[in-house]
Amino acid sequence: MTEPTESLIEYPSDFPIKIMGLMQDQFAQTMLELVTLHDPEFHAEKMEMRPSSAGKYLALTVTVRATSREQLDNLYRALSSHPMVKVVL
């Protein structure tokens, strides 16, 4: 088991995050704005969108430039606590 201060990720690195939520207006735009707060160099072209087969949910894959564990932890907390988000992987 790794110590809390140790990381298996080398920084900086590109780090994919999957965000899932209900299909609704502004979901992708809201997530884009939230991700950009934590990775100012992130841009919309780096976001992949995939609707569920029934069209009820939307999965977004964002690949951020991770510069530290703290940055990733803060981004995960912000995404996980957002009311539009169902799951963050």
Accessible surface in RSA format (square Angstrom, percent):
REM  Atomic radii and reference values for relative SASA: ProtOr
REM  Chains: A
REM  Algorithm: Lee & Richards
REM  Probe-radius: 1.40
REM  Slices: 20
REM RES _ NUM      All-atoms   Total-Side   Main-Chain    Non-polar    All polar
REM                ABS   REL    ABS   REL    ABS   REL    ABS   REL    ABS   REL
RES MET A   1   237.28 122.9 150.92  99.9  86.37 205.6 128.54 109.3 108.75 144.1
RES THR A   2    65.00  46.2  51.56  52.3  13.44  32.0  28.82  38.7  36.18  54.7
RES GLU A   3   102.62  58.9 101.33  76.7   1.29   3.1  30.95  59.9  71.67  58.5
RES PRO A   4   102.77  74.9  89.92  82.0  12.85  46.7  97.25  80.3   5.52  34.3
RES THR A   5   130.58  92.9  98.55  99.9  32.04  76.3  84.79 113.9  45.79  69.2
RES GLU A   6    91.62  52.6  84.86  64.2   6.75  16.1  35.51  68.7  56.11  45.8
RES SER A   7    49.52  41.8  15.88  21.2  33.64  77.5  16.90  36.0  32.62  45.7
RES LEU A   8   159.85  89.0 123.35  88.2  36.50  91.7 128.30  90.1  31.55  84.9
RES ILE A   9    52.86  30.1  42.84  31.9  10.02  24.2  46.79  33.7   6.07  16.5
RES GLU A  10   150.86  86.6 141.74 107.2   9.12  21.7  58.58 113.3  92.28  75.3
RES TYR A  11    64.88  30.3  31.86  18.1  33.03  85.9  30.76  23.1  34.12  42.1
RES PRO A  12    82.97  60.5  68.06  62.0  14.91  54.2  68.06  56.2  14.91  92.7
RES SER A  13    28.97  24.5  26.59  35.5   2.38   5.5  27.36  58.3   1.61   2.3
RES ASP A  14    89.73  62.9  67.97  67.7  21.76  51.5  17.88  42.1  71.85  71.7
RES PHE A  15    46.21  23.1  46.21  28.6   0.00   0.0  46.21  28.0   0.00   0.0
RES PRO A  16    82.39  60.0  72.35  66.0  10.04  36.5  72.59  59.9   9.80  60.9
RES ILE A  17     0.69   0.4   0.00   0.0   0.69   1.7   0.65   0.5   0.04   0.1
RES LYS A  18    73.32  35.8  71.34  43.8   1.98   4.7  27.15  24.4  46.17  49.2
RES ILE A  19     0.00   0.0   0.00   0.0   0.00   0.0   0.00   0.0   0.00   0.0
RES MET A  20    48.64  25.2  48.64  32.2   0.00   0.0  16.80  14.3  31.84  42.2
RES GLY A  21     0.00   0.0   0.00   N/A   0.00   0.0   0.00   0.0   0.00   0.0
RES LEU A  22    59.78  33.3  59.78  42.8   0.00   0.0  59.78  42.0   0.00   0.0
RES MET A  23    85.08  44.1  63.48  42.0  21.60  51.4  43.36  36.9  41.71  55.3
RES GLN A  24    76.46  42.8  57.40  42.0  19.06  45.4  30.22  64.3  46.24  35.1
RES ASP A  25   130.98  91.7 113.32 112.8  17.66  41.8  35.27  83.0  95.71  95.4
RES GLN A  26   118.31  66.2 107.08  78.3  11.23  26.7  43.13  91.8  75.18  57.0
RES PHE A  27     0.38   0.2   0.00   0.0   0.38   1.0   0.00   0.0   0.38   1.1
RES ALA A  28    22.36  20.6  19.27  29.7   3.09   7.0  19.59  27.6   2.77   7.3
RES GLN A  29    80.17  44.8  76.10  55.6   4.07   9.7  28.16  59.9  52.01  39.4
RES THR A  30    33.90  24.1  32.91  33.4   0.99   2.3  20.08  27.0  13.82  20.9
RES MET A  31     0.00   0.0   0.00   0.0   0.00   0.0   0.00   0.0   0.00   0.0
RES LEU A  32    29.72  16.5  29.72  21.3   0.00   0.0  29.72  20.9   0.00   0.0
RES GLU A  33    97.58  56.0  91.87  69.5   5.71  13.6  39.76  76.9  57.81  47.2
RES LEU A  34    27.71  15.4  25.57  18.3   2.14   5.4  27.08  19.0   0.63   1.7
RES VAL A  35     0.00   0.0   0.00   0.0   0.00   0.0   0.00   0.0   0.00   0.0
RES THR A  36    46.78  33.3  44.37  45.0   2.41   5.7  41.14  55.3   5.65   8.5
RES LEU A  37   136.48  76.0 107.68  77.0  28.80  72.4 111.63  78.4  24.85  66.9
RES HIS A  38    46.35  25.3  34.49  24.0  11.86  30.3  26.09  26.9  20.26  23.6
RES ASP A  39     5.59   3.9   5.34   5.3   0.25   0.6   0.27   0.6   5.32   5.3
RES PRO A  40   105.57  76.9  85.10  77.6  20.47  74.4  85.29  70.4  20.28 126.0
RES GLU A  41   139.32  80.0 124.09  93.9  15.23  36.3  49.79  96.3  89.53  73.1
RES PHE A  42     8.80   4.4   0.00   0.0   8.80  22.9   0.00   0.0   8.80  25.2
RES HIS A  43    86.04  47.0  82.58  57.4   3.46   8.8  65.24  67.2  20.81  24.2
RES ALA A  44    52.09  47.9  41.33  63.8  10.76  24.5  41.47  58.4  10.62  28.1
RES GLU A  45   145.46  83.5 108.51  82.1  36.95  88.0  68.56 132.6  76.89  62.8
RES LYS A  46    71.18  34.7  58.22  35.7  12.96  30.9  46.26  41.6  24.92  26.5
RES MET A  47    21.09  10.9   5.61   3.7  15.48  36.9   0.81   0.7  20.28  26.9
RES GLU A  48   112.36  64.5 106.73  80.7   5.63  13.4  44.69  86.4  67.67  55.2
RES MET A  49   116.02  60.1  84.70  56.1  31.32  74.6  72.48  61.6  43.53  57.7
RES ARG A  50   164.88  69.2 162.52  82.8   2.36   5.6  57.24  78.2 107.64  65.2
RES PRO A  51    75.44  55.0  63.72  58.1  11.71  42.6  63.77  52.6  11.67  72.5
RES SER A  52    42.84  36.2  25.19  33.6  17.66  40.7  36.37  77.4   6.47   9.1
RES SER A  53   130.71 110.5  80.51 107.4  50.20 115.6  59.69 127.1  71.02  99.5
RES ALA A  54    95.68  88.0  53.93  83.2  41.75  95.0  66.52  93.7  29.16  77.2
RES GLY A  55    32.67  40.3   0.00   N/A  32.67  40.3  20.17  55.3  12.51  28.0
RES LYS A  56   123.44  60.2 113.65  69.7   9.79  23.3  70.59  63.5  52.84  56.3
RES TYR A  57    87.20  40.7  87.14  49.6   0.06   0.2  56.32  42.3  30.88  38.1
RES LEU A  58    15.28   8.5  15.21  10.9   0.07   0.2  15.28  10.7   0.00   0.0
RES ALA A  59    19.37  17.8  17.05  26.3   2.32   5.3  17.11  24.1   2.26   6.0
RES LEU A  60     0.00   0.0   0.00   0.0   0.00   0.0   0.00   0.0   0.00   0.0
RES THR A  61    30.47  21.7  29.85  30.3   0.62   1.5  19.14  25.7  11.33  17.1
RES VAL A  62     0.00   0.0   0.00   0.0   0.00   0.0   0.00   0.0   0.00   0.0
RES THR A  63    41.56  29.6  41.19  41.8   0.37   0.9  25.91  34.8  15.64  23.7
RES VAL A  64     0.51   0.3   0.31   0.3   0.21   0.5   0.51   0.4   0.00   0.0
RES ARG A  65    90.27  37.9  89.53  45.6   0.74   1.8  28.22  38.6  62.05  37.6
RES ALA A  66     0.00   0.0   0.00   0.0   0.00   0.0   0.00   0.0   0.00   0.0
RES THR A  67    81.15  57.7  64.77  65.7  16.38  39.0  50.32  67.6  30.83  46.6
RES SER A  68    41.09  34.7  39.36  52.5   1.73   4.0  34.06  72.5   7.03   9.9
RES ARG A  69   105.42  44.3 102.45  52.2   2.97   7.1  35.72  48.8  69.70  42.2
RES GLU A  70   124.37  71.4 117.72  89.1   6.64  15.8  39.85  77.1  84.52  69.0
RES GLN A  71    25.15  14.1  19.76  14.4   5.39  12.8  19.53  41.6   5.62   4.3
RES LEU A  72     8.75   4.9   8.75   6.3   0.00   0.0   8.75   6.1   0.00   0.0
RES ASP A  73    51.01  35.7  48.51  48.3   2.51   5.9   7.21  17.0  43.80  43.7
RES ASN A  74    53.52  36.9  50.04  48.4   3.48   8.4   9.66  23.3  43.86  42.4
RES LEU A  75     0.50   0.3   0.50   0.4   0.00   0.0   0.50   0.4   0.00   0.0
RES TYR A  76    63.43  29.6  63.26  36.0   0.17   0.4  52.58  39.5  10.85  13.4
RES ARG A  77   145.37  61.0 140.06  71.4   5.31  12.6  75.87 103.7  69.50  42.1
RES ALA A  78    26.10  24.0  14.10  21.8  12.00  27.3  22.66  31.9   3.44   9.1
RES LEU A  79     0.00   0.0   0.00   0.0   0.00   0.0   0.00   0.0   0.00   0.0
RES SER A  80    69.67  58.9  44.53  59.4  25.15  57.9  33.85  72.1  35.82  50.2
RES SER A  81    91.32  77.2  58.31  77.8  33.02  76.1  51.32 109.3  40.00  56.0
RES HIS A  82    42.09  23.0  35.82  24.9   6.27  16.1  24.57  25.3  17.53  20.4
RES PRO A  83   120.21  87.6  87.85  80.1  32.36 117.6  99.79  82.4  20.42 126.9
RES MET A  84    33.49  17.3  29.72  19.7   3.77   9.0  25.60  21.8   7.89  10.4
RES VAL A  85    15.14  10.0   1.04   0.9  14.09  34.0   1.04   0.9  14.09  38.2
RES LYS A  86   116.67  56.9  85.73  52.6  30.94  73.7  42.39  38.2  74.29  79.1
RES VAL A  87    64.57  42.5  58.75  53.2   5.82  14.0  64.57  56.1   0.00   0.0
RES VAL A  88    24.78  16.3   1.92   1.7  22.86  55.1   1.92   1.7  22.86  62.0
RES LEU A  89   114.56  63.8  92.82  66.4  21.74  54.7 112.96  79.3   1.61   4.3
END  Absolute sums over single chains surface
CHAIN  1 A     5885.0       4844.8       1040.2       3345.3       2539.7
END  Absolute sums over all chains
TOTAL          5885.0       4844.8       1040.2       3345.3       2539.7
